[in-house]
Amino acid sequence: MEGIAVHALTKRFGRITAVDDLTFTLEPGRVTGFVGRNGAGKTTTLRILLGLTSATSGTATVAGRRYPDLPDPMRHVGALIDPACFHPGRTGRNALRAVARLGRIPDTRVDEVIVIEQGHLVAHDRIAALAGTGTETLEDVFVRLTATVKEAS
């Protein structure tokens, strides 16, 4: 099975180059951190990979296909770019359940990964109360939620 492949990826916003000729490959089944300074192009690269932004040039694929062309894409890759997209009054568990339903992942799976990640605080806290490590934990649980669906399928 193919993983994630980015080849000669470039994204320009007018005269600003956000991503410049980026190439890398990631093996399937690995959790990978994407680290860099603010403005380095991390989020832009992820947005291109997830089909949320178009590249100026180059390619970004998951399992050999563009993310929007994948059948059932959440069963191939899990990504939560901005946990602030959830209503601040939702609990962590309910936010994860909302996303899981989009990917046809059962609510019981949300509870399983929260226990695995020891995210009991994330499960009950409101999104507005999660700051710093709380939202990072929510992101970790989300990636675990979608990543292990492939193993169970």
N, CA and C atoms as a LAMMPS dump frame, in Angstrom:
ITEM: TIMESTEP
0
ITEM: NUMBER OF ATOMS
459
ITEM: BOX BOUNDS ff ff ff
-5.0000000000000000e+02 5.0000000000000000e+02
-5.0000000000000000e+02 5.0000000000000000e+02
-5.0000000000000000e+02 5.0000000000000000e+02
ITEM: ATOMS id mol type element x y z
1 1 1 N 0.847 -1.188 0
2 1 2 C 0 0 0
3 1 3 C 0.885 1.243 0
4 2 1 N 0.481 2.21 -0.8
5 2 2 C 1.218 3.462 -0.874
6 2 3 C 0.835 4.367 0.284
7 3 1 N 1.754 5.198 0.691
8 3 2 C 1.5 6.149 1.76
9 3 3 C 1.167 7.524 1.208
10 4 1 N 1.77 8.522 1.809
11 4 2 C 1.581 9.91 1.382
12 4 3 C 2.805 10.309 0.567
13 5 1 N 2.572 10.93 -0.579
14 5 2 C 3.675 11.375 -1.429
15 5 3 C 3.433 12.815 -1.863
16 6 1 N 4.412 13.648 -1.643
17 6 2 C 4.38 15.036 -2.085
18 6 3 C 5.579 15.207 -3.005
19 7 1 N 5.334 15.716 -4.21
20 7 2 C 6.424 15.836 -5.182
21 7 3 C 6.427 17.227 -5.819
22 8 1 N 7.535 17.926 -5.642
23 8 2 C 7.754 19.248 -6.245
24 8 3 C 6.582 20.201 -5.98
25 9 1 N 6.046 20.146 -4.762
26 9 2 C 4.865 20.936 -4.404
27 9 3 C 5.239 22.401 -4.179
28 10 1 N 4.509 23.273 -4.842
29 10 2 C 4.697 24.723 -4.698
30 10 3 C 3.326 25.37 -4.587
31 11 1 N 3.224 26.339 -3.692
32 11 2 C 2.001 27.131 -3.568
33 11 3 C 2.399 28.586 -3.4
34 12 1 N 1.854 29.406 -4.294
35 12 2 C 2.089 30.844 -4.221
36 12 3 C 0.765 31.554 -3.988
37 13 1 N 0.81 32.567 -3.158
38 13 2 C -0.319 33.469 -2.948
39 13 3 C 0.17 34.832 -3.433
40 14 1 N -0.132 35.152 -4.68
41 14 2 C 0.408 36.383 -5.262
42 14 3 C 1.923 36.3 -5.344
43 15 1 N 2.608 37.262 -4.717
44 15 2 C 4.075 37.276 -4.744
45 15 3 C 4.692 36.467 -3.602
46 16 1 N 3.852 35.949 -2.709
47 16 2 C 4.346 35.176 -1.556
48 16 3 C 4.37 33.692 -1.908
49 17 1 N 5.51 33.049 -1.686
50 17 2 C 5.623 31.611 -1.885
51 17 3 C 5.489 30.954 -0.51
52 18 1 N 4.383 30.246 -0.283
53 18 2 C 4.131 29.595 1
54 18 3 C 4.805 28.232 1.084
55 19 1 N 4.848 27.507 -0.038
56 19 2 C 5.505 26.201 -0.129
57 19 3 C 6.344 26.243 -1.394
58 20 1 N 7.616 25.847 -1.275
59 20 2 C 8.543 25.986 -2.405
60 20 3 C 9.211 24.657 -2.754
61 21 1 N 8.705 23.985 -3.778
62 21 2 C 9.318 22.783 -4.338
63 21 3 C 9.557 21.697 -3.276
64 22 1 N 8.536 21.4 -2.487
65 22 2 C 8.615 20.429 -1.389
66 22 3 C 8.391 19.011 -1.907
67 23 1 N 9.265 18.083 -1.497
68 23 2 C 9.125 16.681 -1.867
69 23 3 C 9.393 15.815 -0.643
70 24 1 N 8.487 14.864 -0.364
71 24 2 C 8.707 13.885 0.697
72 24 3 C 7.739 12.723 0.504
73 25 1 N 8.044 11.595 1.131
74 25 2 C 7.121 10.45 1.156
75 25 3 C 7.023 9.945 2.585
76 26 1 N 5.845 9.443 2.929
77 26 2 C 5.592 8.879 4.252
78 26 3 C 5.019 7.479 4.084
79 27 1 N 5.514 6.561 4.867
80 27 2 C 5.036 5.184 4.813
81 27 3 C 3.667 5.074 5.476
82 28 1 N 2.818 4.166 4.987
83 28 2 C 1.505 3.977 5.622
84 28 3 C 1.641 3.429 7.041
85 29 1 N 0.673 3.78 7.881
86 29 2 C 0.62 3.264 9.239
87 29 3 C 1.502 3.985 10.236
88 30 1 N 2.088 5.078 9.841
89 30 2 C 2.956 5.838 10.738
90 30 3 C 2.28 7.149 11.118
91 31 1 N 2.423 7.535 12.375
92 31 2 C 1.976 8.852 12.805
93 31 3 C 3.176 9.768 12.661
94 32 1 N 3 10.863 11.964
95 32 2 C 4.124 11.732 11.612
96 32 3 C 3.84 13.159 12.049
97 33 1 N 4.82 13.791 12.646
98 33 2 C 4.708 15.198 13.005
99 33 3 C 5.278 16.06 11.899
100 34 1 N 4.663 17.189 11.662
101 34 2 C 5.092 18.124 10.634
102 34 3 C 5.505 19.392 11.376
103 35 1 N 6.793 19.613 11.537
104 35 2 C 7.3 20.642 12.425
105 35 3 C 8.013 21.739 11.628
106 36 1 N 7.821 22.973 12.051
107 36 2 C 8.513 24.097 11.427
108 36 3 C 8.063 25.399 12.065
109 37 1 N 8.768 26.451 11.747
110 37 2 C 8.425 27.76 12.317
111 37 3 C 7.102 28.261 11.742
112 38 1 N 6.514 29.247 12.375
113 38 2 C 5.31 29.875 11.848
114 38 3 C 5.603 30.417 10.459
115 39 1 N 4.685 30.179 9.538
116 39 2 C 4.846 30.672 8.182
117 39 3 C 5.689 29.797 7.277
118 40 1 N 6.097 28.614 7.768
119 40 2 C 6.966 27.736 6.971
120 40 3 C 6.208 26.968 5.893
121 41 1 N 4.87 26.958 5.945
122 41 2 C 4.078 26.274 4.93
123 41 3 C 3.476 24.947 5.369
124 42 1 N 3.536 24.646 6.661
125 42 2 C 3.002 23.375 7.17
126 42 3 C 1.506 23.251 6.914
127 43 1 N 0.745 24.218 7.349
128 43 2 C -0.712 24.163 7.185
129 43 3 C -1.085 24.227 5.716
130 44 1 N -0.409 25.046 4.949
131 44 2 C -0.692 25.126 3.508
132 44 3 C -0.464 23.767 2.851
133 45 1 N 0.63 23.095 3.189
134 45 2 C 0.898 21.766 2.642
135 45 3 C -0.213 20.791 3.005
136 46 1 N -0.624 20.792 4.27
137 46 2 C -1.712 19.895 4.698
138 46 3 C -3.024 20.238 3.995
139 47 1 N -3.303 21.515 3.824
140 47 2 C -4.525 21.919 3.129
141 47 3 C -4.509 21.447 1.673
142 48 1 N -3.347 21.508 1.035
143 48 2 C -3.234 20.996 -0.338
144 48 3 C -3.429 19.486 -0.337
145 49 1 N -2.775 18.799 0.576
146 49 2 C -2.889 17.343 0.665
147 49 3 C -4.338 16.906 0.856
148 50 1 N -5.096 17.671 1.633
149 50 2 C -6.491 17.333 1.927
150 50 3 C -7.479 17.926 0.923
151 51 1 N -6.985 18.551 -0.131
152 51 2 C -7.858 19.075 -1.17
153 51 3 C -8.596 20.342 -0.793
154 52 1 N -8.125 21.034 0.232
155 52 2 C -8.786 22.259 0.683
156 52 3 C -8.231 23.502 -0.009
157 53 1 N -7.036 23.374 -0.585
158 53 2 C -6.366 24.444 -1.317
159 53 3 C -5.695 23.805 -2.519
160 54 1 N -5.669 24.497 -3.626
161 54 2 C -4.994 23.93 -4.803
162 54 3 C -3.523 24.359 -4.829
163 55 1 N -2.693 23.482 -5.364
164 55 2 C -1.267 23.777 -5.503
165 55 3 C -1.046 24.642 -6.74
166 56 1 N -0.024 25.461 -6.709
167 56 2 C 0.389 26.194 -7.897
168 56 3 C 1.017 25.211 -8.875
169 57 1 N 1.826 24.283 -8.333
170 57 2 C 2.42 23.218 -9.14
171 57 3 C 2.799 22.067 -8.219
172 58 1 N 3.056 20.906 -8.816
173 58 2 C 3.428 19.726 -8.053
174 58 3 C 2.218 18.887 -7.683
175 59 1 N 2.487 17.798 -6.97
176 59 2 C 1.414 16.871 -6.597
177 59 3 C 1.498 16.486 -5.127
178 60 1 N 0.345 16.131 -4.583
179 60 2 C 0.241 15.612 -3.221
180 60 3 C -0.801 14.495 -3.265
181 61 1 N -0.387 13.267 -2.916
182 61 2 C -1.295 12.125 -3.005
183 61 3 C -1.276 11.283 -1.736
184 62 1 N -2.378 10.593 -1.525
185 62 2 C -2.538 9.622 -0.45
186 62 3 C -2.908 8.313 -1.126
187 63 1 N -2.138 7.263 -0.849
188 63 2 C -2.384 5.956 -1.469
189 63 3 C -2.444 6.075 -2.993
190 64 1 N -1.602 6.948 -3.544
191 64 2 C -1.506 7.096 -4.992
192 64 3 C -2.575 7.959 -5.641
193 65 1 N -3.464 8.554 -4.837
194 65 2 C -4.536 9.387 -5.392
195 65 3 C -4.608 10.71 -4.652
196 66 1 N -5.162 11.698 -5.335
197 66 2 C -5.448 12.958 -4.643
198 66 3 C -6.504 12.663 -3.583
199 67 1 N -6.396 13.276 -2.42
200 67 2 C -7.308 13.019 -1.304
201 67 3 C -8.784 13.123 -1.719
202 68 1 N -9.19 14.161 -2.466
203 68 2 C -10.612 14.244 -2.832
204 68 3 C -11.071 13.104 -3.746
205 69 1 N -10.139 12.435 -4.407
206 69 2 C -10.494 11.338 -5.31
207 69 3 C -10.526 9.976 -4.62
208 70 1 N -10.146 9.935 -3.349
209 70 2 C -10.164 8.666 -2.622
210 70 3 C -11.593 8.252 -2.305
211 71 1 N -11.927 6.975 -2.454
212 71 2 C -13.212 6.527 -1.948
213 71 3 C -13.108 6.461 -0.421
214 72 1 N -14.01 7.092 0.272
215 72 2 C -14.016 7.06 1.733
216 72 3 C -12.694 7.584 2.316
217 73 1 N -12.343 8.841 2.044
218 73 2 C -11.018 9.357 2.403
219 73 3 C -10.657 9.29 3.886
220 74 1 N -11.637 9.398 4.801
221 74 2 C -11.305 9.346 6.228
222 74 3 C -10.804 7.973 6.648
223 75 1 N -10.99 6.984 5.816
224 75 2 C -10.472 5.657 6.135
225 75 3 C -9.04 5.487 5.649
226 76 1 N -8.486 6.541 5.053
227 76 2 C -7.099 6.517 4.595
228 76 3 C -6.204 7.437 5.402
229 77 1 N -6.734 8.585 5.813
230 77 2 C -5.905 9.556 6.531
231 77 3 C -6.789 10.365 7.477
232 78 1 N -6.25 10.646 8.647
233 78 2 C -6.949 11.488 9.604
234 78 3 C -6.154 12.751 9.845
235 79 1 N -6.8 13.881 9.73
236 79 2 C -6.111 15.149 9.958
237 79 3 C -7.101 16.144 10.54
238 80 1 N -6.671 16.831 11.557
239 80 2 C -7.472 17.892 12.152
240 80 3 C -6.584 19.119 12.187
241 81 1 N -6.792 19.993 11.218
242 81 2 C -5.907 21.145 11.068
243 81 3 C -6.186 22.194 12.133
244 82 1 N -7.451 22.409 12.451
245 82 2 C -7.801 23.467 13.397
246 82 3 C -8.903 23.004 14.337
247 83 1 N -8.544 22.58 15.565
248 83 2 C -9.591 22.144 16.49
249 83 3 C -10.552 23.26 16.877
250 84 1 N -10.197 24.514 16.584
251 84 2 C -11.09 25.636 16.891
252 84 3 C -12.302 25.661 15.963
253 85 1 N -12.347 24.727 14.995
254 85 2 C -13.498 24.68 14.09
255 85 3 C -14.752 24.165 14.802
256 86 1 N -14.589 23.566 15.966
257 86 2 C -15.733 23.044 16.706
258 86 3 C -16.391 24.137 17.537
259 87 1 N -17.678 24.013 17.734
260 87 2 C -18.406 24.949 18.598
261 87 3 C -17.798 24.897 19.994
262 88 1 N -17.528 26.051 20.603
263 88 2 C -16.857 26.054 21.907
264 88 3 C -17.666 25.398 23.025
265 89 1 N -18.972 25.247 22.843
266 89 2 C -19.797 24.611 23.866
267 89 3 C -19.82 23.094 23.791
268 90 1 N -19.291 22.516 22.714
269 90 2 C -19.249 21.05 22.569
270 90 3 C -18.195 20.445 23.474
271 91 1 N -18.449 19.242 23.944
272 91 2 C -17.397 18.523 24.662
273 91 3 C -16.461 17.896 23.641
274 92 1 N -15.299 17.523 24.09
275 92 2 C -14.355 16.838 23.214
276 92 3 C -14.962 15.587 22.599
277 93 1 N -15.662 14.798 23.421
278 93 2 C -16.299 13.565 22.93
279 93 3 C -17.317 13.875 21.837
280 94 1 N -18.161 14.878 22.061
281 94 2 C -19.183 15.201 21.059
282 94 3 C -18.573 15.762 19.777
283 95 1 N -17.499 16.528 19.889
284 95 2 C -16.815 17.033 18.691
285 95 3 C -16.262 15.864 17.878
286 96 1 N -15.636 14.919 18.557
287 96 2 C -15.092 13.752 17.865
288 96 3 C -16.205 12.9 17.26
289 97 1 N -17.318 12.777 17.947
290 97 2 C -18.45 12.008 17.399
291 97 3 C -18.994 12.668 16.133
292 98 1 N -19.05 13.991 16.123
293 98 2 C -19.545 14.696 14.927
294 98 3 C -18.659 14.395 13.725
295 99 1 N -17.35 14.444 13.924
296 99 2 C -16.425 14.152 12.831
297 99 3 C -16.502 12.674 12.45
298 100 1 N -16.59 11.803 13.438
299 100 2 C -16.655 10.362 13.173
300 100 3 C -17.871 10.019 12.312
301 101 1 N -18.974 10.656 12.562
302 101 2 C -20.186 10.374 11.766
303 101 3 C -19.978 10.726 10.298
304 102 1 N -19.216 11.783 10.03
305 102 2 C -18.93 12.137 8.64
306 102 3 C -18.175 11.012 7.932
307 103 1 N -17.337 10.298 8.691
308 103 2 C -16.569 9.2 8.124
309 103 3 C -17.202 7.845 8.344
310 104 1 N -18.456 7.829 8.782
311 104 2 C -19.178 6.584 9.063
312 104 3 C -18.42 5.702 10.056
313 105 1 N -17.843 6.346 11.074
314 105 2 C -17.138 5.661 12.157
315 105 3 C -18.083 5.637 13.35
316 106 1 N -18.312 4.475 13.959
317 106 2 C -19.296 4.383 15.053
318 106 3 C -18.884 5.166 16.302
319 107 1 N -19.885 5.655 17.037
320 107 2 C -19.645 6.377 18.288
321 107 3 C -18.819 5.545 19.265
322 108 1 N -19.017 4.239 19.249
323 108 2 C -18.275 3.375 20.17
324 108 3 C -16.77 3.476 19.919
325 109 1 N -16.376 3.721 18.678
326 109 2 C -14.954 3.859 18.358
327 109 3 C -14.38 5.124 18.992
328 110 1 N -15.174 6.178 19.048
329 110 2 C -14.729 7.408 19.707
330 110 3 C -14.402 7.111 21.164
331 111 1 N -15.295 6.404 21.85
332 111 2 C -15.059 6.085 23.259
333 111 3 C -13.827 5.196 23.432
334 112 1 N -13.612 4.265 22.506
335 112 2 C -12.438 3.382 22.587
336 112 3 C -11.139 4.171 22.487
337 113 1 N -11.043 5.089 21.535
338 113 2 C -9.783 5.813 21.362
339 113 3 C -9.566 6.843 22.452
340 114 1 N -10.631 7.382 23.017
341 114 2 C -10.463 8.302 24.144
342 114 3 C -9.852 7.547 25.321
343 115 1 N -10.299 6.334 25.555
344 115 2 C -9.729 5.522 26.629
345 115 3 C -8.278 5.168 26.311
346 116 1 N -7.997 4.779 25.073
347 116 2 C -6.637 4.419 24.667
348 116 3 C -5.691 5.593 24.896
349 117 1 N -6.122 6.784 24.532
350 117 2 C -5.28 7.969 24.654
351 117 3 C -5.349 8.585 26.049
352 118 1 N -6.105 7.982 26.946
353 118 2 C -6.304 8.506 28.291
354 118 3 C -6.784 9.947 28.246
355 119 1 N -7.718 10.196 27.321
356 119 2 C -8.207 11.552 27.112
357 119 3 C -9.494 11.831 27.866
358 120 1 N -9.611 11.317 29.092
359 120 2 C -10.847 11.514 29.835
360 120 3 C -11.189 12.988 30.008
361 121 1 N -10.19 13.846 30.157
362 121 2 C -10.474 15.274 30.281
363 121 3 C -10.989 15.836 28.96
364 122 1 N -10.404 15.405 27.868
365 122 2 C -10.864 15.838 26.552
366 122 3 C -12.305 15.392 26.338
367 123 1 N -12.638 14.205 26.809
368 123 2 C -13.98 13.667 26.6
369 123 3 C -15.043 14.543 27.243
370 124 1 N -14.768 15.076 28.411
371 124 2 C -15.802 15.793 29.165
372 124 3 C -15.679 17.308 29.121
373 125 1 N -14.492 17.816 28.849
374 125 2 C -14.302 19.263 28.818
375 125 3 C -14.958 19.875 27.593
376 126 1 N -15.39 21.099 27.735
377 126 2 C -15.914 21.853 26.607
378 126 3 C -14.731 22.334 25.766
379 127 1 N -14.955 22.454 24.462
380 127 2 C -13.894 22.897 23.554
381 127 3 C -13.325 24.236 24.016
382 128 1 N -14.187 25.142 24.49
383 128 2 C -13.725 26.465 24.937
384 128 3 C -12.731 26.348 26.088
385 129 1 N -12.841 25.284 26.898
386 129 2 C -11.948 25.112 28.04
387 129 3 C -10.635 24.447 27.646
388 130 1 N -10.589 23.868 26.448
389 130 2 C -9.37 23.182 26.014
390 130 3 C -8.425 24.199 25.389
391 131 1 N -7.29 24.367 25.993
392 131 2 C -6.293 25.288 25.445
393 131 3 C -4.932 24.616 25.536
394 132 1 N -4.07 24.907 24.607
395 132 2 C -2.722 24.33 24.633
396 132 3 C -2.757 22.822 24.549
397 133 1 N -2.369 22.144 25.599
398 133 2 C -2.27 20.683 25.569
399 133 3 C -3.637 20.027 25.413
400 134 1 N -4.696 20.686 25.841
401 134 2 C -6.035 20.101 25.675
402 134 3 C -6.411 19.924 24.216
403 135 1 N -6.178 20.96 23.396
404 135 2 C -6.524 20.828 21.984
405 135 3 C -5.537 19.912 21.271
406 136 1 N -4.279 19.876 21.721
407 136 2 C -3.333 18.936 21.125
408 136 3 C -3.783 17.507 21.398
409 137 1 N -4.292 17.249 22.61
410 137 2 C -4.792 15.919 22.944
411 137 3 C -5.992 15.587 22.076
412 138 1 N -6.87 16.531 21.842
413 138 2 C -8.014 16.312 20.969
414 138 3 C -7.539 15.94 19.569
415 139 1 N -6.526 16.623 19.063
416 139 2 C -5.966 16.29 17.749
417 139 3 C -5.392 14.881 17.747
418 140 1 N -4.663 14.516 18.806
419 140 2 C -4.083 13.171 18.9
420 140 3 C -5.171 12.106 18.873
421 141 1 N -6.248 12.334 19.614
422 141 2 C -7.342 11.368 19.656
423 141 3 C -8.011 11.275 18.291
424 142 1 N -8.186 12.404 17.606
425 142 2 C -8.792 12.376 16.281
426 142 3 C -7.952 11.546 15.309
427 143 1 N -6.651 11.748 15.321
428 143 2 C -5.778 10.973 14.429
429 143 3 C -5.882 9.501 14.772
430 144 1 N -5.914 9.159 16.056
431 144 2 C -6.059 7.771 16.486
432 144 3 C -7.411 7.221 16.026
433 145 1 N -8.45 8.034 16.117
434 145 2 C -9.798 7.626 15.709
435 145 3 C -9.822 7.199 14.251
436 146 1 N -9.25 7.994 13.376
437 146 2 C -9.299 7.682 11.95
438 146 3 C -8.239 6.676 11.549
439 147 1 N -7.078 6.707 12.186
440 147 2 C -5.991 5.803 11.792
441 147 3 C -6.341 4.345 12.077
442 148 1 N -6.969 4.067 13.198
443 148 2 C -7.226 2.678 13.546
444 148 3 C -8.43 2.105 12.827
445 149 1 N -9.187 2.937 12.149
446 149 2 C -10.288 2.411 11.33
447 149 3 C -9.717 1.521 10.242
448 150 1 N -8.575 1.916 9.662
449 150 2 C -7.946 1.118 8.61
450 150 3 C -7.563 -0.248 9.135
451 151 1 N -7.056 -0.296 10.378
452 151 2 C -6.634 -1.563 10.965
453 151 3 C -7.835 -2.484 11.172
454 152 1 N -8.971 -1.894 11.571
455 152 2 C -10.164 -2.699 11.862
456 152 3 C -10.906 -3.126 10.6
457 153 1 N -10.706 -2.396 9.48
458 153 2 C -11.43 -2.688 8.236
459 153 3 C -10.943 -3.948 7.581
